[in-house]
Amino acid sequence: MALLIQRWLTRPITLASYVATEISNGNLDNHIVINSQDEIGNLLRALDRMQANICIANEKLTQQMLEQKIQAE
């Protein structure tokens, strides 16, 4: 029973840690599956939103850089 509880707690925390590490390394292609409504689920949702917002910001920045490059030519 204790082993099951330990796995129940550590798997989502391990996933959150992995996703945060991948985001910090620049990998924004993670698919986060969130099944819980507790604090761990909230953390995973926040990581998912952060990843999506970084992707959007990168796309906007890339678009602005292309527009500036075209204007400079």
PDB file with SEQRES, HELIX, SHEET and CRYST1 records, atoms N, CA, C and O in Angstrom:
SEQRES   1 A   73  MET ALA LEU LEU ILE GLN ARG TRP LEU THR ARG PRO ILE          
SEQRES   2 A   73  THR LEU ALA SER TYR VAL ALA THR GLU ILE SER ASN GLY          
SEQRES   3 A   73  ASN LEU ASP ASN HIS ILE VAL ILE ASN SER GLN ASP GLU          
SEQRES   4 A   73  ILE GLY ASN LEU LEU ARG ALA LEU ASP ARG MET GLN ALA          
SEQRES   5 A   73  ASN ILE CYS ILE ALA ASN GLU LYS LEU THR GLN GLN MET          
SEQRES   6 A   73  LEU GLU GLN LYS ILE GLN ALA GLU                              
HELIX    1 AA1 ALA A    2  SER A   24  1                                  23    
HELIX    2 AA2 GLU A   39  ALA A   72  1                                  34    
CRYST1    1.000    1.000    1.000  90.00  90.00  90.00 P 1           1          
ATOM      1  N   MET A   1       0.826  -1.196   0.000  1.00  0.00           N  
ATOM      2  CA  MET A   1       0.000   0.000   0.000  1.00  0.00           C  
ATOM      3  C   MET A   1       0.868   1.258   0.000  1.00  0.00           C  
ATOM      4  O   MET A   1       0.608   2.207  -0.739  1.00  0.00           O  
ATOM      5  N   ALA A   2       1.897   1.246   0.836  1.00  0.00           N  
ATOM      6  CA  ALA A   2       2.786   2.417   0.895  1.00  0.00           C  
ATOM      7  C   ALA A   2       3.474   2.644  -0.439  1.00  0.00           C  
ATOM      8  O   ALA A   2       3.694   3.789  -0.833  1.00  0.00           O  
ATOM      9  N   LEU A   3       3.812   1.581  -1.133  1.00  0.00           N  
ATOM     10  CA  LEU A   3       4.459   1.689  -2.441  1.00  0.00           C  
ATOM     11  C   LEU A   3       3.523   2.348  -3.455  1.00  0.00           C  
ATOM     12  O   LEU A   3       3.958   3.176  -4.255  1.00  0.00           O  
ATOM     13  N   LEU A   4       2.265   1.990  -3.424  1.00  0.00           N  
ATOM     14  CA  LEU A   4       1.291   2.603  -4.327  1.00  0.00           C  
ATOM     15  C   LEU A   4       1.118   4.093  -4.043  1.00  0.00           C  
ATOM     16  O   LEU A   4       1.046   4.902  -4.968  1.00  0.00           O  
ATOM     17  N   ILE A   5       1.053   4.444  -2.788  1.00  0.00           N  
ATOM     18  CA  ILE A   5       0.928   5.861  -2.419  1.00  0.00           C  
ATOM     19  C   ILE A   5       2.170   6.628  -2.855  1.00  0.00           C  
ATOM     20  O   ILE A   5       2.077   7.744  -3.365  1.00  0.00           O  
ATOM     21  N   GLN A   6       3.332   6.016  -2.648  1.00  0.00           N  
ATOM     22  CA  GLN A   6       4.577   6.662  -3.059  1.00  0.00           C  
ATOM     23  C   GLN A   6       4.583   6.910  -4.570  1.00  0.00           C  
ATOM     24  O   GLN A   6       4.935   8.003  -5.013  1.00  0.00           O  
ATOM     25  N   ARG A   7       4.201   5.914  -5.357  1.00  0.00           N  
ATOM     26  CA  ARG A   7       4.139   6.080  -6.812  1.00  0.00           C  
ATOM     27  C   ARG A   7       3.111   7.128  -7.198  1.00  0.00           C  
ATOM     28  O   ARG A   7       3.349   7.930  -8.101  1.00  0.00           O  
ATOM     29  N   TRP A   8       1.974   7.130  -6.525  1.00  0.00           N  
ATOM     30  CA  TRP A   8       0.916   8.092  -6.808  1.00  0.00           C  
ATOM     31  C   TRP A   8       1.416   9.515  -6.598  1.00  0.00           C  
ATOM     32  O   TRP A   8       1.036  10.421  -7.340  1.00  0.00           O  
ATOM     33  N   LEU A   9       2.258   9.718  -5.603  1.00  0.00           N  
ATOM     34  CA  LEU A   9       2.801  11.041  -5.329  1.00  0.00           C  
ATOM     35  C   LEU A   9       4.002  11.386  -6.191  1.00  0.00           C  
ATOM     36  O   LEU A   9       4.121  12.515  -6.667  1.00  0.00           O  
ATOM     37  N   THR A  10       4.884  10.435  -6.394  1.00  0.00           N  
ATOM     38  CA  THR A  10       6.142  10.765  -7.065  1.00  0.00           C  
ATOM     39  C   THR A  10       6.022  10.858  -8.583  1.00  0.00           C  
ATOM     40  O   THR A  10       6.760  11.632  -9.193  1.00  0.00           O  
ATOM     41  N   ARG A  11       5.148  10.122  -9.204  1.00  0.00           N  
ATOM     42  CA  ARG A  11       5.038  10.191 -10.665  1.00  0.00           C  
ATOM     43  C   ARG A  11       4.692  11.588 -11.164  1.00  0.00           C  
ATOM     44  O   ARG A  11       5.383  12.087 -12.052  1.00  0.00           O  
ATOM     45  N   PRO A  12       3.666  12.239 -10.643  1.00  0.00           N  
ATOM     46  CA  PRO A  12       3.369  13.587 -11.142  1.00  0.00           C  
ATOM     47  C   PRO A  12       4.482  14.589 -10.812  1.00  0.00           C  
ATOM     48  O   PRO A  12       4.753  15.491 -11.604  1.00  0.00           O  
ATOM     49  N   ILE A  13       5.116  14.439  -9.668  1.00  0.00           N  
ATOM     50  CA  ILE A  13       6.210  15.343  -9.313  1.00  0.00           C  
ATOM     51  C   ILE A  13       7.391  15.105 -10.243  1.00  0.00           C  
ATOM     52  O   ILE A  13       8.036  16.057 -10.684  1.00  0.00           O  
ATOM     53  N   THR A  14       7.677  13.849 -10.542  1.00  0.00           N  
ATOM     54  CA  THR A  14       8.748  13.529 -11.479  1.00  0.00           C  
ATOM     55  C   THR A  14       8.431  14.093 -12.861  1.00  0.00           C  
ATOM     56  O   THR A  14       9.319  14.623 -13.529  1.00  0.00           O  
ATOM     57  N   LEU A  15       7.179  13.987 -13.295  1.00  0.00           N  
ATOM     58  CA  LEU A  15       6.760  14.547 -14.578  1.00  0.00           C  
ATOM     59  C   LEU A  15       6.932  16.057 -14.587  1.00  0.00           C  
ATOM     60  O   LEU A  15       7.458  16.613 -15.551  1.00  0.00           O  
ATOM     61  N   ALA A  16       6.501  16.720 -13.537  1.00  0.00           N  
ATOM     62  CA  ALA A  16       6.638  18.175 -13.453  1.00  0.00           C  
ATOM     63  C   ALA A  16       8.105  18.582 -13.506  1.00  0.00           C  
ATOM     64  O   ALA A  16       8.458  19.544 -14.189  1.00  0.00           O  
ATOM     65  N   SER A  17       8.944  17.871 -12.805  1.00  0.00           N  
ATOM     66  CA  SER A  17      10.376  18.154 -12.818  1.00  0.00           C  
ATOM     67  C   SER A  17      10.958  17.952 -14.207  1.00  0.00           C  
ATOM     68  O   SER A  17      11.742  18.773 -14.683  1.00  0.00           O  
ATOM     69  N   TYR A  18      10.578  16.869 -14.851  1.00  0.00           N  
ATOM     70  CA  TYR A  18      11.061  16.584 -16.199  1.00  0.00           C  
ATOM     71  C   TYR A  18      10.642  17.684 -17.173  1.00  0.00           C  
ATOM     72  O   TYR A  18      11.462  18.181 -17.945  1.00  0.00           O  
ATOM     73  N   VAL A  19       9.365  18.061 -17.135  1.00  0.00           N  
ATOM     74  CA  VAL A  19       8.856  19.085 -18.051  1.00  0.00           C  
ATOM     75  C   VAL A  19       9.550  20.417 -17.797  1.00  0.00           C  
ATOM     76  O   VAL A  19       9.933  21.101 -18.747  1.00  0.00           O  
ATOM     77  N   ALA A  20       9.719  20.795 -16.539  1.00  0.00           N  
ATOM     78  CA  ALA A  20      10.400  22.047 -16.219  1.00  0.00           C  
ATOM     79  C   ALA A  20      11.838  22.029 -16.737  1.00  0.00           C  
ATOM     80  O   ALA A  20      12.322  23.031 -17.264  1.00  0.00           O  
ATOM     81  N   THR A  21      12.510  20.905 -16.590  1.00  0.00           N  
ATOM     82  CA  THR A  21      13.879  20.783 -17.089  1.00  0.00           C  
ATOM     83  C   THR A  21      13.908  20.891 -18.609  1.00  0.00           C  
ATOM     84  O   THR A  21      14.776  21.562 -19.167  1.00  0.00           O  
ATOM     85  N   GLU A  22      12.975  20.241 -19.273  1.00  0.00           N  
ATOM     86  CA  GLU A  22      12.919  20.309 -20.736  1.00  0.00           C  
ATOM     87  C   GLU A  22      12.639  21.736 -21.206  1.00  0.00           C  
ATOM     88  O   GLU A  22      13.252  22.195 -22.170  1.00  0.00           O  
ATOM     89  N   ILE A  23      11.731  22.437 -20.547  1.00  0.00           N  
ATOM     90  CA  ILE A  23      11.440  23.821 -20.903  1.00  0.00           C  
ATOM     91  C   ILE A  23      12.694  24.673 -20.717  1.00  0.00           C  
ATOM     92  O   ILE A  23      13.023  25.497 -21.571  1.00  0.00           O  
ATOM     93  N   SER A  24      13.388  24.474 -19.602  1.00  0.00           N  
ATOM     94  CA  SER A  24      14.594  25.271 -19.346  1.00  0.00           C  
ATOM     95  C   SER A  24      15.694  24.970 -20.361  1.00  0.00           C  
ATOM     96  O   SER A  24      16.572  25.803 -20.584  1.00  0.00           O  
ATOM     97  N   ASN A  25      15.655  23.795 -20.973  1.00  0.00           N  
ATOM     98  CA  ASN A  25      16.620  23.433 -22.011  1.00  0.00           C  
ATOM     99  C   ASN A  25      16.170  23.869 -23.403  1.00  0.00           C  
ATOM    100  O   ASN A  25      16.870  23.632 -24.388  1.00  0.00           O  
ATOM    101  N   GLY A  26      15.005  24.505 -23.484  1.00  0.00           N  
ATOM    102  CA  GLY A  26      14.520  25.015 -24.766  1.00  0.00           C  
ATOM    103  C   GLY A  26      13.585  24.084 -25.510  1.00  0.00           C  
ATOM    104  O   GLY A  26      13.126  24.423 -26.601  1.00  0.00           O  
ATOM    105  N   ASN A  27      13.291  22.924 -24.954  1.00  0.00           N  
ATOM    106  CA  ASN A  27      12.369  21.998 -25.594  1.00  0.00           C  
ATOM    107  C   ASN A  27      10.941  22.380 -25.205  1.00  0.00           C  
ATOM    108  O   ASN A  27      10.530  22.214 -24.057  1.00  0.00           O  
ATOM    109  N   LEU A  28      10.200  22.891 -26.179  1.00  0.00           N  
ATOM    110  CA  LEU A  28       8.833  23.334 -25.913  1.00  0.00           C  
ATOM    111  C   LEU A  28       7.798  22.417 -26.561  1.00  0.00           C  
ATOM    112  O   LEU A  28       6.652  22.818 -26.767  1.00  0.00           O  
ATOM    113  N   ASP A  29       8.197  21.199 -26.878  1.00  0.00           N  
ATOM    114  CA  ASP A  29       7.315  20.268 -27.568  1.00  0.00           C  
ATOM    115  C   ASP A  29       6.760  19.181 -26.657  1.00  0.00           C  
ATOM    116  O   ASP A  29       6.348  18.125 -27.136  1.00  0.00           O  
ATOM    117  N   ASN A  30       6.745  19.424 -25.374  1.00  0.00           N  
ATOM    118  CA  ASN A  30       6.255  18.413 -24.437  1.00  0.00           C  
ATOM    119  C   ASN A  30       4.733  18.369 -24.452  1.00  0.00           C  
ATOM    120  O   ASN A  30       4.066  19.400 -24.543  1.00  0.00           O  
ATOM    121  N   HIS A  31       4.206  17.171 -24.363  1.00  0.00           N  
ATOM    122  CA  HIS A  31       2.758  16.992 -24.230  1.00  0.00           C  
ATOM    123  C   HIS A  31       2.483  16.602 -22.786  1.00  0.00           C  
ATOM    124  O   HIS A  31       2.899  15.537 -22.329  1.00  0.00           O  
ATOM    125  N   ILE A  32       1.786  17.463 -22.080  1.00  0.00           N  
ATOM    126  CA  ILE A  32       1.534  17.231 -20.664  1.00  0.00           C  
ATOM    127  C   ILE A  32       0.098  16.746 -20.490  1.00  0.00           C  
ATOM    128  O   ILE A  32      -0.848  17.460 -20.820  1.00  0.00           O  
ATOM    129  N   VAL A  33      -0.057  15.545 -19.979  1.00  0.00           N  
ATOM    130  CA  VAL A  33      -1.374  14.987 -19.695  1.00  0.00           C  
ATOM    131  C   VAL A  33      -1.660  15.218 -18.216  1.00  0.00           C  
ATOM    132  O   VAL A  33      -0.906  14.770 -17.352  1.00  0.00           O  
ATOM    133  N   ILE A  34      -2.748  15.917 -17.932  1.00  0.00           N  
ATOM    134  CA  ILE A  34      -3.080  16.275 -16.557  1.00  0.00           C  
ATOM    135  C   ILE A  34      -4.375  15.577 -16.169  1.00  0.00           C  
ATOM    136  O   ILE A  34      -5.431  15.814 -16.757  1.00  0.00           O  
ATOM    137  N   ASN A  35      -4.271  14.715 -15.172  1.00  0.00           N  
ATOM    138  CA  ASN A  35      -5.441  13.944 -14.749  1.00  0.00           C  
ATOM    139  C   ASN A  35      -5.950  14.335 -13.366  1.00  0.00           C  
ATOM    140  O   ASN A  35      -7.010  13.873 -12.945  1.00  0.00           O  
ATOM    141  N   SER A  36      -5.220  15.165 -12.667  1.00  0.00           N  
ATOM    142  CA  SER A  36      -5.600  15.443 -11.281  1.00  0.00           C  
ATOM    143  C   SER A  36      -6.025  16.896 -11.097  1.00  0.00           C  
ATOM    144  O   SER A  36      -5.653  17.777 -11.873  1.00  0.00           O  
ATOM    145  N   GLN A  37      -6.806  17.118 -10.059  1.00  0.00           N  
ATOM    146  CA  GLN A  37      -7.291  18.454  -9.732  1.00  0.00           C  
ATOM    147  C   GLN A  37      -6.630  18.998  -8.471  1.00  0.00           C  
ATOM    148  O   GLN A  37      -7.064  20.015  -7.929  1.00  0.00           O  
ATOM    149  N   ASP A  38      -5.599  18.333  -8.010  1.00  0.00           N  
ATOM    150  CA  ASP A  38      -4.932  18.752  -6.780  1.00  0.00           C  
ATOM    151  C   ASP A  38      -3.798  19.740  -7.088  1.00  0.00           C  
ATOM    152  O   ASP A  38      -3.711  20.261  -8.200  1.00  0.00           O  
ATOM    153  N   GLU A  39      -2.947  19.989  -6.120  1.00  0.00           N  
ATOM    154  CA  GLU A  39      -1.855  20.943  -6.275  1.00  0.00           C  
ATOM    155  C   GLU A  39      -0.884  20.517  -7.369  1.00  0.00           C  
ATOM    156  O   GLU A  39      -0.365  21.354  -8.108  1.00  0.00           O  
ATOM    157  N   ILE A  40      -0.642  19.226  -7.467  1.00  0.00           N  
ATOM    158  CA  ILE A  40       0.250  18.722  -8.511  1.00  0.00           C  
ATOM    159  C   ILE A  40      -0.368  18.979  -9.893  1.00  0.00           C  
ATOM    160  O   ILE A  40       0.328  19.379 -10.826  1.00  0.00           O  
ATOM    161  N   GLY A  41      -1.652  18.750 -10.008  1.00  0.00           N  
ATOM    162  CA  GLY A  41      -2.347  19.048 -11.264  1.00  0.00           C  
ATOM    163  C   GLY A  41      -2.271  20.524 -11.594  1.00  0.00           C  
ATOM    164  O   GLY A  41      -2.084  20.895 -12.753  1.00  0.00           O  
ATOM    165  N   ASN A  42      -2.416  21.378 -10.574  1.00  0.00           N  
ATOM    166  CA  ASN A  42      -2.289  22.818 -10.792  1.00  0.00           C  
ATOM    167  C   ASN A  42      -0.885  23.185 -11.275  1.00  0.00           C  
ATOM    168  O   ASN A  42      -0.724  24.028 -12.157  1.00  0.00           O  
ATOM    169  N   LEU A  43       0.113  22.553 -10.695  1.00  0.00           N  
ATOM    170  CA  LEU A  43       1.498  22.784 -11.114  1.00  0.00           C  
ATOM    171  C   LEU A  43       1.689  22.373 -12.571  1.00  0.00           C  
ATOM    172  O   LEU A  43       2.293  23.109 -13.352  1.00  0.00           O  
ATOM    173  N   LEU A  44       1.178  21.200 -12.938  1.00  0.00           N  
ATOM    174  CA  LEU A  44       1.301  20.737 -14.315  1.00  0.00           C  
ATOM    175  C   LEU A  44       0.558  21.646 -15.288  1.00  0.00           C  
ATOM    176  O   LEU A  44       1.049  21.900 -16.388  1.00  0.00           O  
ATOM    177  N   ARG A  45      -0.616  22.140 -14.903  1.00  0.00           N  
ATOM    178  CA  ARG A  45      -1.353  23.075 -15.749  1.00  0.00           C  
ATOM    179  C   ARG A  45      -0.566  24.369 -15.926  1.00  0.00           C  
ATOM    180  O   ARG A  45      -0.521  24.925 -17.023  1.00  0.00           O  
ATOM    181  N   ALA A  46       0.055  24.850 -14.852  1.00  0.00           N  
ATOM    182  CA  ALA A  46       0.868  26.068 -14.939  1.00  0.00           C  
ATOM    183  C   ALA A  46       2.064  25.854 -15.868  1.00  0.00           C  
ATOM    184  O   ALA A  46       2.401  26.734 -16.660  1.00  0.00           O  
ATOM    185  N   LEU A  47       2.701  24.692 -15.772  1.00  0.00           N  
ATOM    186  CA  LEU A  47       3.813  24.391 -16.674  1.00  0.00           C  
ATOM    187  C   LEU A  47       3.340  24.322 -18.123  1.00  0.00           C  
ATOM    188  O   LEU A  47       4.031  24.785 -19.030  1.00  0.00           O  
ATOM    189  N   ASP A  48       2.175  23.749 -18.335  1.00  0.00           N  
ATOM    190  CA  ASP A  48       1.618  23.654 -19.678  1.00  0.00           C  
ATOM    191  C   ASP A  48       1.328  25.043 -20.244  1.00  0.00           C  
ATOM    192  O   ASP A  48       1.633  25.318 -21.405  1.00  0.00           O  
ATOM    193  N   ARG A  49       0.735  25.922 -19.420  1.00  0.00           N  
ATOM    194  CA  ARG A  49       0.462  27.294 -19.858  1.00  0.00           C  
ATOM    195  C   ARG A  49       1.755  28.056 -20.128  1.00  0.00           C  
ATOM    196  O   ARG A  49       1.857  28.796 -21.107  1.00  0.00           O  
ATOM    197  N   MET A  50       2.746  27.867 -19.246  1.00  0.00           N  
ATOM    198  CA  MET A  50       4.028  28.538 -19.428  1.00  0.00           C  
ATOM    199  C   MET A  50       4.657  28.100 -20.750  1.00  0.00           C  
ATOM    200  O   MET A  50       5.147  28.933 -21.513  1.00  0.00           O  
ATOM    201  N   GLN A  51       4.643  26.819 -21.014  1.00  0.00           N  
ATOM    202  CA  GLN A  51       5.201  26.305 -22.256  1.00  0.00           C  
ATOM    203  C   GLN A  51       4.472  26.893 -23.463  1.00  0.00           C  
ATOM    204  O   GLN A  51       5.111  27.295 -24.435  1.00  0.00           O  
ATOM    205  N   ALA A  52       3.148  26.946 -23.409  1.00  0.00           N  
ATOM    206  CA  ALA A  52       2.360  27.504 -24.517  1.00  0.00           C  
ATOM    207  C   ALA A  52       2.650  28.986 -24.695  1.00  0.00           C  
ATOM    208  O   ALA A  52       2.775  29.456 -25.826  1.00  0.00           O  
ATOM    209  N   ASN A  53       2.758  29.732 -23.597  1.00  0.00           N  
ATOM    210  CA  ASN A  53       3.034  31.160 -23.687  1.00  0.00           C  
ATOM    211  C   ASN A  53       4.431  31.434 -24.242  1.00  0.00           C  
ATOM    212  O   ASN A  53       4.624  32.396 -24.987  1.00  0.00           O  
ATOM    213  N   ILE A  54       5.393  30.609 -23.890  1.00  0.00           N  
ATOM    214  CA  ILE A  54       6.740  30.765 -24.437  1.00  0.00           C  
ATOM    215  C   ILE A  54       6.718  30.488 -25.939  1.00  0.00           C  
ATOM    216  O   ILE A  54       7.380  31.189 -26.704  1.00  0.00           O  
ATOM    217  N   CYS A  55       5.971  29.484 -26.364  1.00  0.00           N  
ATOM    218  CA  CYS A  55       5.857  29.186 -27.793  1.00  0.00           C  
ATOM    219  C   CYS A  55       5.254  30.370 -28.546  1.00  0.00           C  
ATOM    220  O   CYS A  55       5.740  30.748 -29.612  1.00  0.00           O  
ATOM    221  N   ILE A  56       4.205  30.946 -27.992  1.00  0.00           N  
ATOM    222  CA  ILE A  56       3.557  32.096 -28.623  1.00  0.00           C  
ATOM    223  C   ILE A  56       4.530  33.270 -28.695  1.00  0.00           C  
ATOM    224  O   ILE A  56       4.631  33.927 -29.730  1.00  0.00           O  
ATOM    225  N   ALA A  57       5.246  33.536 -27.605  1.00  0.00           N  
ATOM    226  CA  ALA A  57       6.210  34.630 -27.589  1.00  0.00           C  
ATOM    227  C   ALA A  57       7.319  34.394 -28.612  1.00  0.00           C  
ATOM    228  O   ALA A  57       7.746  35.333 -29.285  1.00  0.00           O  
ATOM    229  N   ASN A  58       7.785  33.163 -28.736  1.00  0.00           N  
ATOM    230  CA  ASN A  58       8.823  32.831 -29.727  1.00  0.00           C  
ATOM    231  C   ASN A  58       8.311  33.064 -31.143  1.00  0.00           C  
ATOM    232  O   ASN A  58       9.031  33.598 -31.987  1.00  0.00           O  
ATOM    233  N   GLU A  59       7.074  32.665 -31.402  1.00  0.00           N  
ATOM    234  CA  GLU A  59       6.496  32.868 -32.727  1.00  0.00           C  
ATOM    235  C   GLU A  59       6.381  34.351 -33.048  1.00  0.00           C  
ATOM    236  O   GLU A  59       6.696  34.766 -34.163  1.00  0.00           O  
ATOM    237  N   LYS A  60       5.938  35.152 -32.093  1.00  0.00           N  
ATOM    238  CA  LYS A  60       5.820  36.592 -32.308  1.00  0.00           C  
ATOM    239  C   LYS A  60       7.182  37.221 -32.550  1.00  0.00           C  
ATOM    240  O   LYS A  60       7.331  38.063 -33.436  1.00  0.00           O  
ATOM    241  N   LEU A  61       8.164  36.823 -31.778  1.00  0.00           N  
ATOM    242  CA  LEU A  61       9.512  37.351 -31.930  1.00  0.00           C  
ATOM    243  C   LEU A  61      10.094  36.982 -33.293  1.00  0.00           C  
ATOM    244  O   LEU A  61      10.721  37.813 -33.949  1.00  0.00           O  
ATOM    245  N   THR A  62       9.890  35.753 -33.711  1.00  0.00           N  
ATOM    246  CA  THR A  62      10.363  35.313 -35.019  1.00  0.00           C  
ATOM    247  C   THR A  62       9.700  36.125 -36.120  1.00  0.00           C  
ATOM    248  O   THR A  62      10.359  36.546 -37.070  1.00  0.00           O  
ATOM    249  N   GLN A  63       8.396  36.345 -35.992  1.00  0.00           N  
ATOM    250  CA  GLN A  63       7.664  37.130 -36.986  1.00  0.00           C  
ATOM    251  C   GLN A  63       8.187  38.559 -37.035  1.00  0.00           C  
ATOM    252  O   GLN A  63       8.373  39.109 -38.120  1.00  0.00           O  
ATOM    253  N   GLN A  64       8.427  39.166 -35.878  1.00  0.00           N  
ATOM    254  CA  GLN A  64       8.955  40.529 -35.840  1.00  0.00           C  
ATOM    255  C   GLN A  64      10.341  40.602 -36.468  1.00  0.00           C  
ATOM    256  O   GLN A  64      10.651  41.557 -37.181  1.00  0.00           O  
ATOM    257  N   MET A  65      11.163  39.614 -36.213  1.00  0.00           N  
ATOM    258  CA  MET A  65      12.503  39.592 -36.790  1.00  0.00           C  
ATOM    259  C   MET A  65      12.443  39.474 -38.309  1.00  0.00           C  
ATOM    260  O   MET A  65      13.218  40.125 -39.010  1.00  0.00           O  
ATOM    261  N   LEU A  66      11.532  38.649 -38.826  1.00  0.00           N  
ATOM    262  CA  LEU A  66      11.369  38.521 -40.270  1.00  0.00           C  
ATOM    263  C   LEU A  66      10.896  39.838 -40.887  1.00  0.00           C  
ATOM    264  O   LEU A  66      11.381  40.250 -41.940  1.00  0.00           O  
ATOM    265  N   GLU A  67       9.949  40.487 -40.221  1.00  0.00           N  
ATOM    266  CA  GLU A  67       9.453  41.766 -40.724  1.00  0.00           C  
ATOM    267  C   GLU A  67      10.559  42.817 -40.738  1.00  0.00           C  
ATOM    268  O   GLU A  67      10.657  43.594 -41.688  1.00  0.00           O  
ATOM    269  N   GLN A  68      11.388  42.851 -39.703  1.00  0.00           N  
ATOM    270  CA  GLN A  68      12.487  43.812 -39.672  1.00  0.00           C  
ATOM    271  C   GLN A  68      13.517  43.500 -40.743  1.00  0.00           C  
ATOM    272  O   GLN A  68      14.086  44.411 -41.344  1.00  0.00           O  
ATOM    273  N   LYS A  69      13.759  42.221 -40.986  1.00  0.00           N  
ATOM    274  CA  LYS A  69      14.716  41.826 -42.011  1.00  0.00           C  
ATOM    275  C   LYS A  69      14.216  42.263 -43.379  1.00  0.00           C  
ATOM    276  O   LYS A  69      14.986  42.768 -44.197  1.00  0.00           O  
ATOM    277  N   ILE A  70      12.922  42.068 -43.627  1.00  0.00           N  
ATOM    278  CA  ILE A  70      12.330  42.475 -44.917  1.00  0.00           C  
ATOM    279  C   ILE A  70      12.416  43.995 -45.058  1.00  0.00           C  
ATOM    280  O   ILE A  70      12.747  44.486 -46.137  1.00  0.00           O  
ATOM    281  N   GLN A  71      12.130  44.744 -44.009  1.00  0.00           N  
ATOM    282  CA  GLN A  71      12.193  46.199 -44.061  1.00  0.00           C  
ATOM    283  C   GLN A  71      13.615  46.693 -44.290  1.00  0.00           C  
ATOM    284  O   GLN A  71      13.816  47.714 -44.948  1.00  0.00           O  
ATOM    285  N   ALA A  72      14.590  45.989 -43.762  1.00  0.00           N  
ATOM    286  CA  ALA A  72      15.990  46.406 -43.900  1.00  0.00           C  
ATOM    287  C   ALA A  72      16.508  46.182 -45.317  1.00  0.00           C  
ATOM    288  O   ALA A  72      17.455  46.840 -45.748  1.00  0.00           O  
ATOM    289  N   GLU A  73      15.893  45.264 -46.031  1.00  0.00           N  
ATOM    290  CA  GLU A  73      16.354  44.957 -47.400  1.00  0.00           C  
ATOM    291  C   GLU A  73      15.805  45.921 -48.353  1.00  0.00           C  
ATOM    292  O   GLU A  73      16.078  45.829 -49.550  1.00  0.00           O  
TER     293      GLU A  73                                                      
END                                                                             
